[in-house]
Amino acid sequence: MNLTQCIRGGSQDRRNGFIIAFNYDPDMVETLKKTIPHTHREWRAESKTWWVSLSYERELKRMFGNFEALVYWQGTLL
């Protein structure tokens, strides 16, 4: 699965991490919840995005094939 959005951003209590979005897939939502503890993720219903702690970057790379392209390279592409 690929992300539709991935930017660096903070949690509601200002912890560093990533704001991500992907097309709804109940299995992927369940995988995200099983992989990343609730203390390191937040669902933002108003924007339909997740915040995920910076400590789970490796897991995000494994879960989403385009994670690195969006978060690291998109700012350098013209």
SEVO-596744 format. One record per residue (C-alpha): residue in one letter; residue number from 1; x, y, z. Coordinates in steps of 0.2 Angstrom, whole numbers, plus 5000, padded with zeros to 4 digits. Each point is the difference from the previous one (the first is absolute). Layout:
+-------+------+------+------+------+
! kemar ! fise !    X !    Y !    Z !
+-------+------+------+------+------+
!     a !  NUM !    X !    Y !    Z !
...
+-------+------+------+------+------+
***
This chain:
+-------+------+------+------+------+
! kemar ! fise !    X !    Y !    Z !
+-------+------+------+------+------+
!     m !    1 ! 5000 ! 5000 ! 5000 !
!     n !    2 ! 5006 ! 5018 ! 4997 !
!     l !    3 ! 4997 ! 5016 ! 5009 !
!     t !    4 ! 4990 ! 5014 ! 4993 !
!     q !    5 ! 5008 ! 5012 ! 5012 !
!     c !    6 ! 5016 ! 5000 ! 5011 !
!     i !    7 ! 5007 ! 5016 ! 5008 !
!     r !    8 ! 5010 ! 5003 ! 5016 !
!     g !    9 ! 4989 ! 5007 ! 5013 !
!     g !   10 ! 4996 ! 5000 ! 5019 !
!     s !   11 ! 4988 ! 4991 ! 5011 !
!     q !   12 ! 4987 ! 5010 ! 5010 !
!     d !   13 ! 5012 ! 5000 ! 5014 !
!     r !   14 ! 5014 ! 5006 ! 4989 !
!     r !   15 ! 5010 ! 4983 ! 4998 !
!     n !   16 ! 5009 ! 4999 ! 4983 !
!     g !   17 ! 4994 ! 4988 ! 4987 !
!     f !   18 ! 4991 ! 4998 ! 4983 !
!     i !   19 ! 4983 ! 5005 ! 4994 !
!     i !   20 ! 4994 ! 4986 ! 4989 !
!     a !   21 ! 4985 ! 4996 ! 4989 !
!     f !   22 ! 4995 ! 4985 ! 4989 !
!     n !   23 ! 4985 ! 4993 ! 4992 !
!     y !   24 ! 4989 ! 4992 ! 5012 !
!     d !   25 ! 5003 ! 4982 ! 5002 !
!     p !   26 ! 4994 ! 4991 ! 5016 !
!     d !   27 ! 5014 ! 4987 ! 4999 !
!     m !   28 ! 5013 ! 5014 ! 4999 !
!     v !   29 ! 4992 ! 5010 ! 5015 !
!     e !   30 ! 5000 ! 4984 ! 5010 !
!     t !   31 ! 5019 ! 4997 ! 4996 !
!     l !   32 ! 5004 ! 5018 ! 5004 !
!     k !   33 ! 4991 ! 4998 ! 5017 !
!     k !   34 ! 5009 ! 4983 ! 5004 !
!     t !   35 ! 5017 ! 5007 ! 4994 !
!     i !   36 ! 5000 ! 5017 ! 5008 !
!     p !   37 ! 4994 ! 5002 ! 5019 !
!     h !   38 ! 4986 ! 5012 ! 5003 !
!     t !   39 ! 5013 ! 5011 ! 5010 !
!     h !   40 ! 5009 ! 5003 ! 4984 !
!     r !   41 ! 4986 ! 5003 ! 4988 !
!     e !   42 ! 4985 ! 5012 ! 4998 !
!     w !   43 ! 4985 ! 4999 ! 4989 !
!     r !   44 ! 4995 ! 5017 ! 4994 !
!     a !   45 ! 4982 ! 4998 ! 4994 !
!     e !   46 ! 4998 ! 5018 ! 4993 !
!     s !   47 ! 5014 ! 4998 ! 4988 !
!     k !   48 ! 4999 ! 4981 ! 4998 !
!     t !   49 ! 5019 ! 4998 ! 5004 !
!     w !   50 ! 5010 ! 4991 ! 5013 !
!     w !   51 ! 5015 ! 5007 ! 5010 !
!     v !   52 ! 5013 ! 4987 ! 5003 !
!     s !   53 ! 5015 ! 5003 ! 5012 !
!     l !   54 ! 5017 ! 5002 ! 4992 !
!     s !   55 ! 5006 ! 4984 ! 5010 !
!     y !   56 ! 4989 ! 4990 ! 4988 !
!     e !   57 ! 5008 ! 5006 ! 4984 !
!     r !   58 ! 5007 ! 4982 ! 4996 !
!     e !   59 ! 4983 ! 4993 ! 5001 !
!     l !   60 ! 4993 ! 5013 ! 4989 !
!     k !   61 ! 5013 ! 4996 ! 4987 !
!     r !   62 ! 4995 ! 4981 ! 5001 !
!     m !   63 ! 4982 ! 5004 ! 4999 !
!     f !   64 ! 4999 ! 5012 ! 4986 !
!     g !   65 ! 5010 ! 4999 ! 4984 !
!     n !   66 ! 5001 ! 5018 ! 4996 !
!     f !   67 ! 5004 ! 5007 ! 5018 !
!     e !   68 ! 5017 ! 5005 ! 4996 !
!     a !   69 ! 4996 ! 5008 ! 4984 !
!     l !   70 ! 4986 ! 5011 ! 5008 !
!     v !   71 ! 5009 ! 5005 ! 5016 !
!     y !   72 ! 5018 ! 5002 ! 4994 !
!     w !   73 ! 5000 ! 5003 ! 4981 !
!     q !   74 ! 4985 ! 5009 ! 4995 !
!     g !   75 ! 5007 ! 5017 ! 5006 !
!     t !   76 ! 5015 ! 4997 ! 4988 !
!     l !   77 ! 4990 ! 4996 ! 4985 !
!     l !   78 ! 4996 ! 5014 ! 4987 !
+-------+------+------+------+------+
***
